[in-house]
C-alpha cells in the first residue's frame, strides 16, 4: 500500500464563513441552537512521528519462573477492501479508526444508564469541525452522533451540548471546559482538537490537552471521555501527540485520520468527496465521520455485558502537567474586581463565537477617555484571549504588577478572518494576588478587543 508522507509544514488556514456551510449557520457553543456568527477556520497543526517507548518484559526473580510474559495481542487490520461512501465504512476502516480502545468502564455505565431509561447529557468540545463548519447544525457529526444515540436509547432523554468554537485549540479549550461543558453536567464528552493544536506551541498544547482530560475526568459528574483525531488533506494532525496523553490515561481515541487517509491512499475515494477545502469535512464527510464514531460505540454496546465497570482509568499519575487542572477564565459580567473605564462591555455579544468581550475604539488615532482595563486576580499563571482583527487591529501592552510583560499587535489585515487568539502572559512559582492591566497604544484608527483573562491557581 502506498504510504502517505505527512507534512510538517504549517498550512495556512482558509477563509470559512457561514456561506461555506451550505447556507447553514454554525451550532451554538454550549447548546444545540445555531449561532449567526460565521465559523472560523481551523489553524493548521503539524503531524510528527511519535515513537512509543518499548517496555521490557518483566520476569520473576524466582528461578522456577523463567518463561517470558506473553506479548500483547496485536490489532489485526483486515486486507484492503474497496470502500464506497454509499456502501458504508469497511471492516478495515473500523479497525484503523479504533486507534486506542481504552478503558470503557465509564462509557459502559453511561450506556447502561440510558438503557434503563434515565436521562443523559452528551457534550462535544472542539473547534470548527465540531461546531459544524462546512456542514451545518443538523448535519455535523456531533448532532448526527447524538441522533444515533437517541435511536439506540429511545427511552432516555438525551441532552445535546455542542461546545465547538472555530479556530480554538486545547489551550483555549481547557479554560472554557468549566463554563461550556462541565456546567451542563455531562455524562459523555467527545473531544476534538487535532487540527487546531499546532507544533508552534507543542508543549503548551500537550499540557493543555492533558488538562482538558484531567479536568473532565476529575469532575463531580464523572463523564466518560472519547477523543476524536481529525486530519487535513495532507495528513497534518496533532494525533500522535494527543494519543500519547490518551495512552497514559487509557482514554479511547477514534482516528478519522487513519481510516479516511488509508481509503484515499488506496484509491477508494478522493479527498474532495468528503471535504470542500483542505480541513473541514463537508456534509458527506460528517456523515462518514459519524459512521466511524458510531461503529466504535456500537462495539461497546455489543460487548456491554462483558465490560468491567468497576475499574476505571487511573489518572493519579500526571502524564504531562497538572498546571491546567485549576484553569478558569474571567469574562465580562463575571463578579471580579475590574476597572473598565472607557471600554465597551459587551456581555451578550459574540466575537468568533466566543461569548462576551471588552472593546476600545479609536476613531481619530487616540483613545481619549480609555483607561487601562484593570483586573485584580488570584492566579499562579496568567493568559489572555483577544481579538485578532482583519480591520484596524490595535496594539496594546499587558502590564502585570506594574511591569510591562508583553506588547501585542492584534492586526490581522489580509488574513482569513477575525478570530479569538490566545497568548500565555506570565507564570509564577505560586498562586498570589496580581494586578493585570491592558493599556492601548495611541496612533492610527484602531480597535482593541479583549475576550477573556485566562488564569490558573
Secondary structure as the mmCIF struct_conf table of DSSP 4:
data_model
#
loop_
_struct_conf.conf_type_id
_struct_conf.id
_struct_conf.beg_label_comp_id
_struct_conf.beg_label_asym_id
_struct_conf.beg_label_seq_id
_struct_conf.end_label_comp_id
_struct_conf.end_label_asym_id
_struct_conf.end_label_seq_id
HELX_LH_PP_P HELX_LH_PP_P1 UNK A 2 UNK A 7
BEND BEND1 UNK A 9 UNK A 9
HELX_LH_PP_P HELX_LH_PP_P2 UNK A 10 UNK A 15
HELX_RH_3T_P HELX_RH_3T_P1 UNK A 18 UNK A 21
TURN_TY1_P TURN_TY1_P1 UNK A 22 UNK A 23
HELX_LH_PP_P HELX_LH_PP_P3 UNK A 24 UNK A 26
STRN STRN1 UNK A 27 UNK A 27
HELX_LH_PP_P HELX_LH_PP_P4 UNK A 28 UNK A 28
BEND BEND2 UNK A 29 UNK A 33
STRN STRN2 UNK A 34 UNK A 34
HELX_LH_PP_P HELX_LH_PP_P5 UNK A 35 UNK A 35
BEND BEND3 UNK A 36 UNK A 37
HELX_LH_PP_P HELX_LH_PP_P6 UNK A 38 UNK A 44
HELX_LH_PP_P HELX_LH_PP_P7 UNK A 51 UNK A 54
HELX_LH_PP_P HELX_LH_PP_P8 UNK A 56 UNK A 58
BEND BEND4 UNK A 61 UNK A 62
TURN_TY1_P TURN_TY1_P2 UNK A 63 UNK A 64
BEND BEND5 UNK A 67 UNK A 67
HELX_LH_PP_P HELX_LH_PP_P9 UNK A 68 UNK A 80
HELX_RH_3T_P HELX_RH_3T_P2 UNK A 85 UNK A 87
HELX_RH_AL_P HELX_RH_AL_P1 UNK A 91 UNK A 97
STRN STRN3 UNK A 98 UNK A 100
HELX_RH_AL_P HELX_RH_AL_P2 UNK A 105 UNK A 115
TURN_TY1_P TURN_TY1_P3 UNK A 116 UNK A 117
STRN STRN4 UNK A 120 UNK A 126
BEND BEND6 UNK A 127 UNK A 127
HELX_RH_AL_P HELX_RH_AL_P3 UNK A 128 UNK A 131
TURN_TY1_P TURN_TY1_P4 UNK A 132 UNK A 135
TURN_TY1_P TURN_TY1_P5 UNK A 137 UNK A 139
BEND BEND7 UNK A 140 UNK A 140
HELX_RH_AL_P HELX_RH_AL_P4 UNK A 141 UNK A 152
TURN_TY1_P TURN_TY1_P6 UNK A 153 UNK A 155
BEND BEND8 UNK A 156 UNK A 156
STRN STRN5 UNK A 158 UNK A 164
TURN_TY1_P TURN_TY1_P7 UNK A 166 UNK A 167
HELX_RH_AL_P HELX_RH_AL_P5 UNK A 170 UNK A 180
TURN_TY1_P TURN_TY1_P8 UNK A 181 UNK A 181
HELX_RH_3T_P HELX_RH_3T_P3 UNK A 182 UNK A 184
BEND BEND9 UNK A 187 UNK A 187
STRN STRN6 UNK A 188 UNK A 192
TURN_TY1_P TURN_TY1_P9 UNK A 194 UNK A 196
HELX_RH_3T_P HELX_RH_3T_P4 UNK A 199 UNK A 201
HELX_RH_AL_P HELX_RH_AL_P6 UNK A 202 UNK A 217
TURN_TY1_P TURN_TY1_P10 UNK A 218 UNK A 218
BEND BEND10 UNK A 219 UNK A 219
TURN_TY1_P TURN_TY1_P11 UNK A 220 UNK A 221
STRN STRN7 UNK A 224 UNK A 229
TURN_TY1_P TURN_TY1_P12 UNK A 233 UNK A 234
BEND BEND11 UNK A 238 UNK A 238
HELX_RH_AL_P HELX_RH_AL_P7 UNK A 239 UNK A 249
TURN_TY1_P TURN_TY1_P13 UNK A 250 UNK A 250
STRN STRN8 UNK A 252 UNK A 255
HELX_RH_AL_P HELX_RH_AL_P8 UNK A 256 UNK A 265
TURN_TY1_P TURN_TY1_P14 UNK A 266 UNK A 267
BEND BEND12 UNK A 268 UNK A 269
HELX_RH_AL_P HELX_RH_AL_P9 UNK A 271 UNK A 274
STRN STRN9 UNK A 275 UNK A 275
BEND BEND13 UNK A 276 UNK A 279
STRN STRN10 UNK A 281 UNK A 281
HELX_RH_AL_P HELX_RH_AL_P10 UNK A 283 UNK A 302
TURN_TY1_P TURN_TY1_P15 UNK A 303 UNK A 303
HELX_RH_3T_P HELX_RH_3T_P5 UNK A 304 UNK A 306
BEND BEND14 UNK A 307 UNK A 307
BEND BEND15 UNK A 310 UNK A 311
BEND BEND16 UNK A 317 UNK A 317
BEND BEND17 UNK A 319 UNK A 320
HELX_RH_3T_P HELX_RH_3T_P6 UNK A 323 UNK A 326
STRN STRN11 UNK A 328 UNK A 330
TURN_TY1_P TURN_TY1_P16 UNK A 332 UNK A 333
BEND BEND18 UNK A 334 UNK A 336
STRN STRN12 UNK A 337 UNK A 339
TURN_TY1_P TURN_TY1_P17 UNK A 341 UNK A 342
STRN STRN13 UNK A 344 UNK A 351
TURN_TY1_P TURN_TY1_P18 UNK A 352 UNK A 353
STRN STRN14 UNK A 354 UNK A 362
BEND BEND19 UNK A 363 UNK A 365
TURN_TY1_P TURN_TY1_P19 UNK A 368 UNK A 369
STRN STRN15 UNK A 373 UNK A 388
STRN STRN16 UNK A 389 UNK A 389
BEND BEND20 UNK A 390 UNK A 392
STRN STRN17 UNK A 393 UNK A 393
STRN STRN18 UNK A 395 UNK A 400
TURN_TY1_P TURN_TY1_P20 UNK A 401 UNK A 402
STRN STRN19 UNK A 403 UNK A 409
STRN STRN20 UNK A 411 UNK A 411
TURN_TY1_P TURN_TY1_P21 UNK A 413 UNK A 414
BEND BEND21 UNK A 415 UNK A 416
STRN STRN21 UNK A 419 UNK A 440
HELX_LH_PP_P HELX_LH_PP_P10 UNK A 441 UNK A 442
BEND BEND22 UNK A 443 UNK A 445
STRN STRN22 UNK A 446 UNK A 456
#
